[in-house]
Amino acid sequence: MRTLAAILAAGVAVSIVPVAVSMVAAPPDARLVVAATASAGAAAIHFAVISEHIDEYWLFGVFFIASGAAQLLWATAVVFRPHRGVVAIGALGNAAIILLWIASRTIGLPLGPEAGSAEAVGVADVAATALEVVIVLTTGWYLARPLDRRRATEAFVLIVAVWAAVIVAFALAGNASAGHDHGSDHQEKPHQHG
């Protein structure tokens, strides 16, 4: 049942970008379609792990709500208003999330019930971080070469949406099957983050 829910959540989240693309007058740049779709996918993963993070520490839950909402809003905003400022916000915001993830997996976060303890790496958090790396790379490419436009075709938008949905579905299905456990020694216990 959780796997089916994961597949449905993935499909709904990444379908937002093709719908947004269908509503704009001119086809958006393909790099921004990839970034927007990756952002919607990362948001889906973040939304899927909210409850377990609220249970762990309320501030972690708030972070996952805020980051998921910001990523989902940015995914549509960058399609409708592909201005340099909007693109840069996505690049910087996701770079910050990547740095936070690296810190949480190497030195641990300075707050929460297990402050200073490095978290174990899980399927969902690696998938979300990989999608965030895609966002940073594609937005960086767009910002560095804005005149090197590549219009996204309908087929390209569909292929990118399916790609992201598959990644998110596998990540969420892996998270559901691995569980989320905080023990006193969480290097040996499953611990999934988005």
Order of alpha helices (4+ residues) and beta strands (2+ residues): alpha-alpha-alpha-alpha-alpha-alpha-alpha
